[in-house]
Amino acid sequence: MQESLRGEEQPLLGIPIALKDLICTSGSRTTCSSKILDQFIAPYNATVVNRLQAAGAVIVGKTNMDEFAMGSSNENSSLHPTKNPWALDRVPGGSSGGSAAAVAAHECIAALGSDTGGSIRQPAGFCGVTGLKPTYGRVSRFGLVAFASSLDQIGPITKSVADAAILMNVIGGKDQQDSTSADVPMPDFIQALNQDVKGMKLGIPKEYFTGGIQPEVEKAVQDGIRTLESLGMQTVEVSLPHLDYAVAAYYIIACAEASTNLSRYDGVKYGYRTNNSDNLANMYENTREEGFGEEVKRRIILGTFVLSSGITMLTI
């Protein structure tokens, strides 16, 4: 008992942590910031929630997000848009904008988000905090409401890299309830912070330093590169010639998977059901029309098109 009180067995004892509202928490609402799940009560905890609580963390609440994690500004929430705490006339990024804003505003010490195509990293950058998308399979997805199953990953949003390492030590590792969870040894992320970088090689993609990058951002990145070089890291310019296809590939994969994952929300088993229908087909149609926001419907339609029989995607 005394060891637990001293936190020797509970590294997060008493630490307030918020969760993006697509991570299931037993007995409480998990809405994905969508009307279609507005009253959904999760019947179980996500694995990451159980691991946080076992480590002593206090779950203080759920954070706003772009609906079903589809967006990059937090303006696609069915609830209300989240503001950037540094400047209320600016967005916090997305889709984990609520988690990033909560950490930046000191409403919690840390938060969990999910990242499919930048949804932890981008809002962390917008809000001036630390965000990490772990390697796919490092953190269990059991209890994470799916957007694109082959891309989604839960990760920490914190005030520092050291705090992110502490959370990764808690939430990472194999989970028998998630078949995509990687069965590989877990490193000690805290110890890794003290690892010498001398002799390591870092690739710098030349395509990242083209038109569109702000001078202040480029300077900050270049300063970071010079710091690593001063510590003995070798930097090498590399080329990613297919980078221009990355966004197109992402939208094909993510939207195709989203159209499948979100097909379960039809008003039959759980979630919102329309009161405006006179037959089963009409109930399906109106439930989804009324329950989903415009961005979600757009991506479902695109994904359904991609998966349609006879469609050939051409690259030019």
HULIN-V172982 format. One record per pair of residues at least 12 apart in sequence whose ideal C-beta (glycine too) atoms are under 10 Angstrom apart, sorted by sequence separation. I is the first residue (numbers start at 1). J is the second residue. If there is no record, write none. Layout:
# HULIN-V172982
i=[I & I]
j=[J & J]
This chain:
# HULIN-V172982
i=[20 & 21 & 22 & 28 & 29 & 30 & 65 & 66 & 67 & 82 & 92 & 99 & 119 & 120 & 121 & 141 & 142 & 155 & 156 & 173 & 174 & 209 & 268 & 274 & 275 & 288 & 20 & 21 & 28 & 29 & 30 & 64 & 81 & 84 & 92 & 98 & 99 & 100 & 118 & 120 & 140 & 141 & 155 & 173 & 208 & 209 & 267 & 273 & 274 & 276 & 27 & 28 & 45 & 64 & 65 & 83 & 99 & 119 & 120 & 136 & 139 & 140 & 156 & 172 & 266 & 273 & 274 & 276 & 22 & 26 & 27 & 64 & 66 & 82 & 85 & 86 & 96 & 98 & 99 & 118 & 136 & 138 & 139 & 156 & 172 & 268 & 272 & 274 & 275 & 21 & 24 & 25 & 26 & 27 & 30 & 64 & 66 & 75 & 81 & 82 & 84 & 85 & 96 & 97 & 115 & 117 & 136 & 137 & 138 & 139 & 155 & 156 & 267 & 268 & 271 & 272 & 274 & 24 & 25 & 26 & 27 & 28 & 64 & 65 & 73 & 74 & 75 & 77 & 81 & 82 & 84 & 85 & 96 & 115 & 116 & 136 & 138 & 139 & 154 & 155 & 169 & 172 & 204 & 266 & 267 & 273 & 274 & 24 & 26 & 27 & 64 & 73 & 74 & 76 & 77 & 82 & 83 & 85 & 86 & 95 & 96 & 111 & 113 & 115 & 133 & 135 & 154 & 168 & 169 & 204 & 266 & 267 & 272 & 273 & 23 & 24 & 25 & 26 & 63 & 72 & 73 & 74 & 75 & 76 & 79 & 82 & 85 & 86 & 94 & 95 & 96 & 100 & 104 & 110 & 113 & 114 & 115 & 133 & 134 & 168 & 169 & 170 & 266 & 267 & 268 & 272 & 24 & 25 & 26 & 71 & 73 & 74 & 77 & 82 & 84 & 85 & 95 & 96 & 99 & 100 & 103 & 104 & 110 & 111 & 113 & 133 & 134 & 135 & 168 & 169 & 267 & 271 & 272 & 24 & 25 & 72 & 73 & 74 & 76 & 77 & 84 & 85 & 95 & 99 & 100 & 103 & 115 & 132 & 133 & 134 & 168 & 169 & 204 & 266 & 267 & 23 & 24 & 71 & 72 & 73 & 74 & 75 & 83 & 85 & 95 & 96 & 97 & 100 & 101 & 104 & 105 & 133 & 134 & 165 & 167 & 168 & 169 & 265 & 266 & 23 & 24 & 26 & 71 & 72 & 74 & 95 & 96 & 100 & 104 & 132 & 133 & 165 & 166 & 169 & 202 & 265 & 267 & 22 & 23 & 24 & 25 & 26 & 70 & 71 & 73 & 74 & 94 & 95 & 96 & 99 & 100 & 103 & 104 & 105 & 131 & 132 & 165 & 166 & 168 & 267 & 23 & 24 & 69 & 70 & 72 & 74 & 93 & 94 & 95 & 96 & 97 & 98 & 99 & 100 & 101 & 102 & 103 & 104 & 114 & 131 & 132 & 164 & 165 & 263 & 266 & 23 & 69 & 71 & 74 & 93 & 96 & 97 & 100 & 101 & 103 & 130 & 131 & 132 & 165 & 202 & 262 & 265 & 19 & 66 & 67 & 68 & 69 & 74 & 93 & 95 & 96 & 97 & 100 & 102 & 103 & 112 & 114 & 129 & 130 & 131 & 153 & 162 & 165 & 202 & 265 & 25 & 64 & 66 & 67 & 93 & 94 & 95 & 96 & 99 & 100 & 101 & 103 & 119 & 129 & 130 & 139 & 152 & 161 & 162 & 165 & 200 & 209 & 19 & 23 & 33 & 65 & 66 & 93 & 94 & 97 & 100 & 129 & 130 & 132 & 139 & 164 & 19 & 32 & 33 & 37 & 64 & 65 & 66 & 92 & 93 & 97 & 99 & 100 & 114 & 116 & 117 & 127 & 129 & 130 & 134 & 138 & 150 & 197 & 262 & 28 & 31 & 33 & 34 & 36 & 37 & 64 & 65 & 66 & 92 & 93 & 96 & 100 & 114 & 116 & 117 & 124 & 128 & 129 & 130 & 140 & 149 & 162 & 197 & 200 & 202 & 204 & 206 & 207 & 265 & 17 & 30 & 33 & 34 & 35 & 36 & 64 & 65 & 66 & 91 & 92 & 93 & 94 & 99 & 112 & 114 & 116 & 119 & 124 & 130 & 132 & 139 & 140 & 143 & 161 & 197 & 200 & 201 & 202 & 203 & 204 & 205 & 206 & 207 & 208 & 19 & 28 & 29 & 31 & 32 & 33 & 34 & 63 & 64 & 65 & 93 & 114 & 116 & 119 & 120 & 124 & 130 & 131 & 132 & 138 & 139 & 140 & 142 & 198 & 199 & 200 & 201 & 202 & 203 & 204 & 205 & 206 & 207 & 210 & 25 & 28 & 31 & 32 & 33 & 34 & 63 & 64 & 65 & 92 & 93 & 116 & 117 & 119 & 120 & 121 & 123 & 124 & 129 & 130 & 134 & 138 & 139 & 140 & 141 & 142 & 143 & 144 & 197 & 198 & 199 & 200 & 201 & 202 & 203 & 204 & 205 & 206 & 207 & 262 & 17 & 32 & 33 & 63 & 64 & 91 & 92 & 96 & 116 & 117 & 120 & 129 & 130 & 132 & 137 & 138 & 140 & 142 & 143 & 196 & 197 & 198 & 199 & 200 & 201 & 203 & 205 & 207 & 208 & 262 & 265 & 17 & 23 & 25 & 31 & 32 & 33 & 34 & 62 & 63 & 90 & 91 & 115 & 116 & 119 & 120 & 121 & 132 & 138 & 139 & 140 & 141 & 142 & 196 & 197 & 198 & 202 & 203 & 205 & 207 & 15 & 25 & 31 & 32 & 33 & 61 & 62 & 63 & 64 & 90 & 114 & 115 & 116 & 120 & 134 & 135 & 137 & 140 & 141 & 142 & 196 & 197 & 203 & 206 & 207 & 262 & 263 & 17 & 32 & 33 & 63 & 64 & 93 & 114 & 115 & 134 & 137 & 140 & 141 & 142 & 205 & 258 & 262 & 12 & 23 & 63 & 84 & 87 & 114 & 115 & 139 & 141 & 142 & 207 & 261 & 12 & 15 & 17 & 19 & 21 & 22 & 23 & 38 & 62 & 63 & 86 & 113 & 114 & 115 & 124 & 140 & 141 & 259 & 260 & 263 & 12 & 15 & 16 & 17 & 18 & 19 & 21 & 22 & 33 & 37 & 38 & 61 & 82 & 86 & 113 & 114 & 137 & 140 & 258 & 259 & 262 & 263 & 12 & 13 & 14 & 15 & 16 & 17 & 18 & 19 & 20 & 21 & 34 & 36 & 60 & 84 & 85 & 86 & 112 & 113 & 115 & 137 & 139 & 140 & 257 & 258 & 259 & 261 & 10 & 12 & 13 & 14 & 15 & 16 & 17 & 18 & 19 & 20 & 21 & 22 & 33 & 34 & 35 & 84 & 85 & 112 & 113 & 137 & 138 & 139 & 255 & 256 & 259 & 260 & 10 & 11 & 12 & 13 & 14 & 16 & 17 & 18 & 19 & 20 & 21 & 33 & 34 & 35 & 63 & 69 & 84 & 112 & 113 & 136 & 137 & 138 & 255 & 258 & 259 & 260 & 9 & 10 & 11 & 12 & 13 & 15 & 16 & 18 & 20 & 22 & 32 & 33 & 34 & 63 & 69 & 72 & 82 & 111 & 112 & 136 & 137 & 254 & 255 & 258 & 259 & 9 & 10 & 11 & 12 & 22 & 31 & 32 & 33 & 61 & 69 & 70 & 72 & 110 & 111 & 112 & 136 & 137 & 138 & 255 & 256 & 257 & 258 & 259 & 9 & 10 & 22 & 31 & 33 & 60 & 61 & 69 & 70 & 72 & 110 & 111 & 135 & 137 & 255 & 256 & 259 & 260 & 7 & 21 & 31 & 60 & 63 & 65 & 69 & 71 & 110 & 134 & 138 & 251 & 254 & 255 & 256 & 259 & 7 & 20 & 33 & 59 & 60 & 62 & 63 & 65 & 70 & 73 & 74 & 108 & 109 & 110 & 135 & 138 & 254 & 255 & 256 & 257 & 58 & 61 & 63 & 69 & 72 & 73 & 108 & 109 & 110 & 252 & 253 & 255 & 256 & 257 & 58 & 60 & 72 & 108 & 251 & 252 & 255 & 256 & 4 & 57 & 74 & 95 & 251 & 255 & 57 & 59 & 66 & 73 & 103 & 104 & 106 & 110 & 252 & 253 & 65 & 72 & 103 & 109 & 110 & 252 & 102 & 103 & 104 & 112 & 134 & 251 & 252 & 21 & 99 & 101 & 103 & 110 & 111 & 66 & 99 & 100 & 110 & 132 & 21 & 52 & 65 & 96 & 99 & 109 & 96 & 98 & 112 & 52 & 103 & 96 & 252 & 33 & 32 & 49 & 48 & 33 & 248 & 46 & 249 & 248 & 245 & 22 & 242 & 22 & 20 & 21 & 69 & 20 & 23 & 69 & 20 & 21 & 68 & 69 & 70 & 20 & 21 & 68 & 69 & 70 & 19 & 20 & 68 & 69 & 18 & 19 & 20 & 18 & 66 & 17 & 20 & 18 & 19 & 69 & 18 & 17 & 18 & 16 & 17 & 51 & 18 & 19 & 23 & 51 & 18 & 23 & 50 & 16 & 17 & 18 & 20 & 22 & 23 & 48 & 16 & 17 & 18 & 19 & 20 & 22 & 47 & 48 & 50 & 125 & 15 & 16 & 17 & 18 & 19 & 20 & 47 & 48 & 49 & 50 & 15 & 16 & 17 & 18 & 19 & 20 & 46 & 47 & 48 & 49 & 63 & 14 & 15 & 16 & 17 & 18 & 19 & 46 & 47 & 48 & 46 & 47 & 48 & 12 & 45 & 46 & 47 & 12 & 44 & 45 & 46 & 20 & 44 & 46 & 151 & 20 & 42 & 148 & 151 & 152 & 42 & 150 & 151 & 150 & 40 & 148 & 149 & 152 & 48 & 148 & 150 & 151 & 47 & 48 & 147 & 148 & 150 & 37 & 46 & 48 & 147 & 148 & 149 & 148 & 149 & 152 & 57 & 147 & 148 & 34 & 55 & 146 & 147 & 148 & 149 & 55 & 146 & 148 & 149 & 30 & 32 & 57 & 148 & 30 & 31 & 55 & 56 & 57 & 146 & 147 & 30 & 32 & 52 & 55 & 146 & 147 & 51 & 54 & 55 & 145 & 146 & 26 & 145 & 23 & 24 & 25 & 51 & 52 & 146 & 24 & 48 & 51 & 52 & 23 & 24 & 51 & 22 & 23 & 24 & 50 & 51 & 22 & 23 & 48 & 49 & 51 & 22 & 48 & 20 & 21 & 22 & 47 & 48 & 51 & 20 & 22 & 46 & 50 & 47 & 48 & 50 & 47 & 46 & 47 & 117 & 22 & 47 & 117 & 23 & 46 & 47 & 22 & 46 & 118 & 44 & 117 & 20 & 47 & 116 & 117 & 19 & 20 & 117 & 20 & 116 & 117 & 116 & 17 & 18 & 17 & 17 & 116 & 116 & 15 & 147 & 17 & 15 & 148 & 15 & 147 & 17 & 12 & 11 & 12 & 148 & 11 & 12 & 11 & 12 & 11 & 10 & 11 & 70 & 69 & 70 & 70 & 69 & 68 & 70 & 68 & 68 & 68 & 78 & 78 & 78 & 77 & 76 & 76 & 78 & 76 & 75 & 76 & 70 & 71 & 70 & 68 & 71 & 40 & 67 & 68 & 70 & 71 & 36 & 67 & 70 & 43 & 66 & 67 & 68 & 69 & 70 & 34 & 37 & 67 & 68 & 70 & 71 & 36 & 41 & 66 & 67 & 70 & 32 & 36 & 40 & 66 & 70 & 34 & 36 & 39 & 40 & 68 & 39 & 40 & 68 & 32 & 37 & 38 & 39 & 36 & 37 & 38 & 36 & 37 & 35 & 36 & 34 & 35 & 36 & 34 & 32 & 31 & 36 & 36 & 38 & 36 & 37 & 35 & 36 & 35 & 36 & 34 & 35 & 36 & 34 & 35 & 34 & 33 & 36 & 34 & 32]
j=[32 & 33 & 34 & 40 & 41 & 42 & 77 & 78 & 79 & 94 & 104 & 111 & 131 & 132 & 133 & 153 & 154 & 167 & 168 & 185 & 186 & 221 & 280 & 286 & 287 & 300 & 33 & 34 & 41 & 42 & 43 & 77 & 94 & 97 & 105 & 111 & 112 & 113 & 131 & 133 & 153 & 154 & 168 & 186 & 221 & 222 & 280 & 286 & 287 & 289 & 41 & 42 & 59 & 78 & 79 & 97 & 113 & 133 & 134 & 150 & 153 & 154 & 170 & 186 & 280 & 287 & 288 & 290 & 37 & 41 & 42 & 79 & 81 & 97 & 100 & 101 & 111 & 113 & 114 & 133 & 151 & 153 & 154 & 171 & 187 & 283 & 287 & 289 & 290 & 37 & 40 & 41 & 42 & 43 & 46 & 80 & 82 & 91 & 97 & 98 & 100 & 101 & 112 & 113 & 131 & 133 & 152 & 153 & 154 & 155 & 171 & 172 & 283 & 284 & 287 & 288 & 290 & 41 & 42 & 43 & 44 & 45 & 81 & 82 & 90 & 91 & 92 & 94 & 98 & 99 & 101 & 102 & 113 & 132 & 133 & 153 & 155 & 156 & 171 & 172 & 186 & 189 & 221 & 283 & 284 & 290 & 291 & 42 & 44 & 45 & 82 & 91 & 92 & 94 & 95 & 100 & 101 & 103 & 104 & 113 & 114 & 129 & 131 & 133 & 151 & 153 & 172 & 186 & 187 & 222 & 284 & 285 & 290 & 291 & 42 & 43 & 44 & 45 & 82 & 91 & 92 & 93 & 94 & 95 & 98 & 101 & 104 & 105 & 113 & 114 & 115 & 119 & 123 & 129 & 132 & 133 & 134 & 152 & 153 & 187 & 188 & 189 & 285 & 286 & 287 & 291 & 44 & 45 & 46 & 91 & 93 & 94 & 97 & 102 & 104 & 105 & 115 & 116 & 119 & 120 & 123 & 124 & 130 & 131 & 133 & 153 & 154 & 155 & 188 & 189 & 287 & 291 & 292 & 45 & 46 & 93 & 94 & 95 & 97 & 98 & 105 & 106 & 116 & 120 & 121 & 124 & 136 & 153 & 154 & 155 & 189 & 190 & 225 & 287 & 288 & 45 & 46 & 93 & 94 & 95 & 96 & 97 & 105 & 107 & 117 & 118 & 119 & 122 & 123 & 126 & 127 & 155 & 156 & 187 & 189 & 190 & 191 & 287 & 288 & 46 & 47 & 49 & 94 & 95 & 97 & 118 & 119 & 123 & 127 & 155 & 156 & 188 & 189 & 192 & 225 & 288 & 290 & 46 & 47 & 48 & 49 & 50 & 94 & 95 & 97 & 98 & 118 & 119 & 120 & 123 & 124 & 127 & 128 & 129 & 155 & 156 & 189 & 190 & 192 & 291 & 48 & 49 & 94 & 95 & 97 & 99 & 118 & 119 & 120 & 121 & 122 & 123 & 124 & 125 & 126 & 127 & 128 & 129 & 139 & 156 & 157 & 189 & 190 & 288 & 291 & 49 & 95 & 97 & 100 & 119 & 122 & 123 & 126 & 127 & 129 & 156 & 157 & 158 & 191 & 228 & 288 & 291 & 46 & 93 & 94 & 95 & 96 & 101 & 120 & 122 & 123 & 124 & 127 & 129 & 130 & 139 & 141 & 156 & 157 & 158 & 180 & 189 & 192 & 229 & 292 & 53 & 92 & 94 & 95 & 121 & 122 & 123 & 124 & 127 & 128 & 129 & 131 & 147 & 157 & 158 & 167 & 180 & 189 & 190 & 193 & 228 & 237 & 48 & 52 & 62 & 94 & 95 & 122 & 123 & 126 & 129 & 158 & 159 & 161 & 168 & 193 & 49 & 62 & 63 & 67 & 94 & 95 & 96 & 122 & 123 & 127 & 129 & 130 & 144 & 146 & 147 & 157 & 159 & 160 & 164 & 168 & 180 & 227 & 292 & 59 & 62 & 64 & 65 & 67 & 68 & 95 & 96 & 97 & 123 & 124 & 127 & 131 & 145 & 147 & 148 & 155 & 159 & 160 & 161 & 171 & 180 & 193 & 228 & 231 & 233 & 235 & 237 & 238 & 296 & 49 & 62 & 65 & 66 & 67 & 68 & 96 & 97 & 98 & 123 & 124 & 125 & 126 & 131 & 144 & 146 & 148 & 151 & 156 & 162 & 164 & 171 & 172 & 175 & 193 & 229 & 232 & 233 & 234 & 235 & 236 & 237 & 238 & 239 & 240 & 52 & 61 & 62 & 64 & 65 & 66 & 67 & 96 & 97 & 98 & 126 & 147 & 149 & 152 & 153 & 157 & 163 & 164 & 165 & 171 & 172 & 173 & 175 & 231 & 232 & 233 & 234 & 235 & 236 & 237 & 238 & 239 & 240 & 243 & 59 & 62 & 65 & 66 & 67 & 68 & 97 & 98 & 99 & 126 & 127 & 150 & 151 & 153 & 154 & 155 & 157 & 158 & 163 & 164 & 168 & 172 & 173 & 174 & 175 & 176 & 177 & 178 & 231 & 232 & 233 & 234 & 235 & 236 & 237 & 238 & 239 & 240 & 241 & 296 & 52 & 67 & 68 & 98 & 99 & 126 & 127 & 131 & 151 & 152 & 155 & 164 & 165 & 167 & 172 & 173 & 175 & 177 & 178 & 231 & 232 & 233 & 234 & 235 & 236 & 238 & 240 & 242 & 243 & 297 & 300 & 53 & 59 & 61 & 67 & 68 & 69 & 70 & 98 & 99 & 126 & 127 & 151 & 152 & 155 & 156 & 157 & 168 & 174 & 175 & 176 & 177 & 178 & 232 & 233 & 234 & 238 & 239 & 241 & 243 & 52 & 62 & 68 & 69 & 70 & 98 & 99 & 100 & 101 & 127 & 151 & 152 & 153 & 157 & 171 & 172 & 174 & 177 & 178 & 179 & 233 & 234 & 240 & 243 & 244 & 299 & 300 & 55 & 70 & 71 & 101 & 102 & 131 & 152 & 153 & 172 & 175 & 178 & 179 & 180 & 243 & 296 & 300 & 51 & 62 & 102 & 123 & 126 & 153 & 154 & 178 & 180 & 181 & 246 & 300 & 52 & 55 & 57 & 59 & 61 & 62 & 63 & 78 & 102 & 103 & 126 & 153 & 154 & 155 & 164 & 180 & 181 & 299 & 300 & 303 & 53 & 56 & 57 & 58 & 59 & 60 & 62 & 63 & 74 & 78 & 79 & 102 & 123 & 127 & 154 & 155 & 178 & 181 & 299 & 300 & 303 & 304 & 54 & 55 & 56 & 57 & 58 & 59 & 60 & 61 & 62 & 63 & 76 & 78 & 102 & 126 & 127 & 128 & 154 & 155 & 157 & 179 & 181 & 182 & 299 & 300 & 301 & 303 & 53 & 55 & 56 & 57 & 58 & 59 & 60 & 61 & 62 & 63 & 64 & 65 & 76 & 77 & 78 & 127 & 128 & 155 & 156 & 180 & 181 & 182 & 298 & 299 & 302 & 303 & 54 & 55 & 56 & 57 & 58 & 60 & 61 & 62 & 63 & 64 & 65 & 77 & 78 & 79 & 107 & 113 & 128 & 156 & 157 & 180 & 181 & 182 & 299 & 302 & 303 & 304 & 54 & 55 & 56 & 57 & 58 & 60 & 61 & 63 & 65 & 67 & 77 & 78 & 79 & 108 & 114 & 117 & 127 & 156 & 157 & 181 & 182 & 299 & 300 & 303 & 304 & 55 & 56 & 57 & 58 & 68 & 77 & 78 & 79 & 107 & 115 & 116 & 118 & 156 & 157 & 158 & 182 & 183 & 184 & 301 & 302 & 303 & 304 & 305 & 56 & 57 & 69 & 78 & 80 & 107 & 108 & 116 & 117 & 119 & 157 & 158 & 182 & 184 & 302 & 303 & 306 & 307 & 55 & 69 & 79 & 108 & 111 & 113 & 117 & 119 & 158 & 182 & 186 & 299 & 302 & 303 & 304 & 307 & 56 & 69 & 82 & 108 & 109 & 111 & 112 & 114 & 119 & 122 & 123 & 157 & 158 & 159 & 184 & 187 & 303 & 304 & 305 & 306 & 108 & 111 & 113 & 119 & 122 & 123 & 158 & 159 & 160 & 302 & 303 & 305 & 306 & 307 & 109 & 111 & 123 & 159 & 302 & 303 & 306 & 307 & 56 & 109 & 126 & 147 & 303 & 307 & 110 & 112 & 119 & 126 & 156 & 157 & 159 & 163 & 305 & 306 & 119 & 126 & 157 & 163 & 164 & 306 & 157 & 158 & 159 & 167 & 189 & 306 & 307 & 77 & 155 & 157 & 159 & 166 & 167 & 123 & 156 & 157 & 167 & 189 & 79 & 110 & 123 & 154 & 157 & 167 & 155 & 157 & 171 & 112 & 163 & 157 & 313 & 95 & 95 & 112 & 112 & 98 & 313 & 112 & 315 & 315 & 315 & 95 & 315 & 96 & 95 & 96 & 144 & 96 & 99 & 145 & 97 & 98 & 145 & 146 & 147 & 98 & 99 & 146 & 147 & 148 & 98 & 99 & 147 & 148 & 98 & 99 & 100 & 99 & 147 & 99 & 102 & 101 & 102 & 152 & 102 & 102 & 103 & 102 & 103 & 139 & 107 & 108 & 112 & 140 & 108 & 113 & 140 & 107 & 108 & 109 & 111 & 113 & 114 & 139 & 108 & 109 & 110 & 111 & 112 & 114 & 139 & 140 & 142 & 217 & 108 & 109 & 110 & 111 & 112 & 113 & 140 & 141 & 142 & 143 & 109 & 110 & 111 & 112 & 113 & 114 & 140 & 141 & 142 & 143 & 157 & 109 & 110 & 111 & 112 & 113 & 114 & 141 & 142 & 143 & 142 & 143 & 144 & 109 & 142 & 143 & 144 & 110 & 142 & 143 & 144 & 119 & 143 & 145 & 250 & 120 & 143 & 250 & 253 & 254 & 145 & 253 & 254 & 254 & 145 & 253 & 254 & 257 & 154 & 254 & 256 & 257 & 154 & 155 & 254 & 255 & 257 & 145 & 154 & 156 & 255 & 256 & 257 & 257 & 258 & 261 & 167 & 257 & 258 & 145 & 166 & 257 & 258 & 259 & 260 & 167 & 258 & 260 & 261 & 143 & 145 & 170 & 261 & 144 & 145 & 169 & 170 & 171 & 260 & 261 & 145 & 147 & 167 & 170 & 261 & 262 & 167 & 170 & 171 & 261 & 262 & 143 & 262 & 141 & 142 & 143 & 169 & 170 & 264 & 143 & 167 & 170 & 171 & 143 & 144 & 171 & 143 & 144 & 145 & 171 & 172 & 144 & 145 & 170 & 171 & 173 & 145 & 171 & 144 & 145 & 146 & 171 & 172 & 175 & 145 & 147 & 171 & 175 & 173 & 175 & 177 & 175 & 175 & 176 & 246 & 152 & 177 & 247 & 154 & 177 & 178 & 154 & 178 & 250 & 177 & 250 & 154 & 181 & 250 & 251 & 154 & 155 & 253 & 157 & 253 & 254 & 254 & 156 & 157 & 157 & 158 & 257 & 258 & 163 & 296 & 167 & 166 & 299 & 167 & 299 & 170 & 166 & 166 & 167 & 303 & 167 & 169 & 169 & 170 & 170 & 170 & 190 & 254 & 254 & 255 & 258 & 258 & 258 & 262 & 261 & 262 & 265 & 291 & 292 & 293 & 293 & 293 & 294 & 296 & 295 & 295 & 296 & 292 & 293 & 293 & 292 & 295 & 265 & 292 & 293 & 295 & 296 & 262 & 293 & 296 & 270 & 293 & 294 & 295 & 296 & 297 & 262 & 265 & 295 & 296 & 298 & 299 & 265 & 270 & 295 & 296 & 299 & 262 & 266 & 270 & 296 & 300 & 265 & 267 & 270 & 271 & 299 & 271 & 272 & 300 & 265 & 270 & 271 & 272 & 270 & 271 & 272 & 271 & 272 & 271 & 272 & 271 & 272 & 273 & 272 & 271 & 271 & 287 & 288 & 291 & 290 & 291 & 290 & 291 & 291 & 292 & 291 & 292 & 293 & 292 & 293 & 293 & 293 & 296 & 296 & 296]
